[in-house]
Amino acid sequence: MNENAQLIAQCQEKAQQWLTPAFDEETRTAVQQMLENGDKTDLIECFYKDLEFGTGGLRGIMGAGSNRMNVYTVGMATQGFANYLKKNFADRDEISVVVCHDCRNNSRLFAETVANIFSANGIKAYLFDGMRPTPECSFAIRYLKCQAGVNVTASHNPREYNGYKAYWEDGAQVLAPHDTGIIDEVNKVKVEDVKFQGNDDLIVTIGEDIDKVYLERIKEICIDPAVIERQKDLKIVYTPLHGTGMTMIPRSLKFWGFENVHCVEEQMVQSGDFPTVVSPNPENGEALTLALRDAKAMDADIVMASDPDADRVGMACKNDKGEWILINGNQTCLLFLYYIITNRKATGKMQEGDFIVKTIVTTEVIKKIADKQGIEMRDCFTGFKWIAREIALSEGKQQYIGGGEESYGFLAQDFVRDKDAVSACSLLAEICAYAKDQGKTLYDLLMDIYLEYGFSNESTINVVKPGKSGADEIKQMMTDFRNNPPKELGGSPIAVWKDFQTLKATKADGSEETLDMPTTSNVLQWFCDDETKVSVRPSGTEPKIKFYIEIKSPMASAADYDACVQAAKDKVEAIKKSLNL
């Protein structure tokens, strides 16, 4: 039997199990149609594997099948999670969890399913009364002293996706050994084992009671209230892109003292169809089209957008020519950490031992700032669970004051353990007020950073490879890069090659060093003599392989910025040729 025929046979066998009475009629009909269809593409895509936990938990396209998000895959994941919690906390009289969800189609259904299953297993479930931002889920777990949590969200993925984030009692996404422990339990579960019938006595509805405390804690992050008072009329345009940000971000901005916040009306409509955007991702400039329209009309100072679960923030501001430009995730993270360090020092709030965190693929300019300012900076793997780990490791010993990643996520506080667009938008408005108070824009502030610490340009190239064949292609690409690493990138010789799967750093002279990381990760990095940095990793949540490219160069004045950007773009094209992209 050839490989394809064998795969089809395996998928058919698995699909047959979805025709039993344990599944509803709609599901059985959809699966039967896949089995009867001569074209087996859908059958393979829906059944060639089970959904797995990646850097963002469980995430996939909604539909029937073991490789799809539906009440059964959600149900089996929750039953396995419940079984693991009961084993892990067997000595406790009560186990409790928080259940949260975003704006997506089926999110409420999935969240209620999760709450029902936990309660049916004797676990108390605090279920939010409606959609809430991801960081509020993390906050509620800690505030209510729960042992775990589940957030039903697919973050910024396209509309056909949904997902399931598993959280531990520290409010962070699940790390080892609990991640593999949960997966082991989930893999034992058959749909017949799932206790779908909930126990209403163990489901507690939460909402405004948590909202109020969460907003009060976020207000504590404010570094310079006086500057906000002076610039309370700062003109802010905000869009939630139809998502959970609408519930908290306008409230938080108002609570901080900003009185001139304009929300994009068409996108203040809750919808899992995201009708006004191609993709609800603030990383994509297209998603800010309506916000920029409103910003131009009212001559705003800043534009902000949060993704559907309000953990990421995208932004735009005016450049020195008065044109609206997008600020990328690296630049946003840079602005946050520069401001936090500079103004905590200026206001006397900086303490000995304070530290910041960035991910290994985020701009190295942050390290230059930290080194010059004498602040400890830590590097960690991609994913906020690793930033949360650094916070936990130093809890009670050192104070975390901020951390972020290039993919538009930032966390300015330790009472939440996931990226937080609610606090980030509020702090971003404060930074904009601080700049305006000095007669500057955010763009001017960014130029100040580049002039002091050197210009850097970062770009991410996503090579999308969907489905089973795509996953195989991505795996082969990583193997090829390991077996035949490039000697140069765009004409720049490689000085150091890091492989986080083997935890080895190899220098051009052949000497090796061991990388000090908590575990291995499928990431490669190349550093060139001229400080060019290229990182490559398969996405943990989407069917793509990602290339992160950072180009450095000196910048004598702000007038040189455009020329530096163009030179960096040319360099990126040369690097793409070196990597055969």
URJOLIN-V718391 format. One record per run of one state. SS is the DSSP state (H for helix, E for strand, L for the rest). FROM is the first residue (numbers start at 0). TO is the last residue. If there is no record, write none. Layout:
BEGIN
[[SS,FROM,TO] [SS,FROM,TO]]
END
This chain:
BEGIN
[[L,0,1] [H,2,18] [L,19,23] [H,24,35] [L,36,39] [H,40,46] [L,47,52] [E,53,53] [L,54,55] [E,56,61] [L,62,67] [E,68,68] [L,69,69] [H,70,87] [L,88,94] [E,95,100] [L,101,105] [H,106,119] [L,120,122] [E,123,127] [L,128,132] [H,133,142] [L,143,146] [E,147,151] [L,152,159] [E,160,167] [L,168,171] [E,172,172] [L,173,176] [H,177,187] [L,188,189] [H,190,192] [L,193,198] [H,199,201] [E,202,205] [L,206,206] [H,207,218] [L,219,223] [H,224,229] [L,230,234] [E,235,238] [L,239,243] [H,244,255] [L,256,259] [E,260,262] [L,263,263] [H,264,266] [L,267,283] [H,284,297] [L,298,300] [E,301,305] [L,306,310] [E,311,317] [L,318,322] [E,323,326] [L,327,327] [H,328,345] [L,346,353] [E,354,358] [L,359,363] [H,364,372] [L,373,374] [E,375,379] [L,380,382] [H,383,392] [L,393,398] [E,399,404] [L,405,407] [E,408,410] [L,411,419] [H,420,436] [L,437,440] [H,441,452] [L,453,453] [E,454,463] [L,464,465] [H,466,482] [L,483,486] [E,487,488] [L,489,490] [E,491,498] [L,499,502] [E,503,506] [L,507,510] [E,511,513] [L,514,521] [E,522,527] [L,528,531] [E,532,537] [L,538,542] [E,543,552] [L,553,556] [H,557,577] [L,578,580]]
END
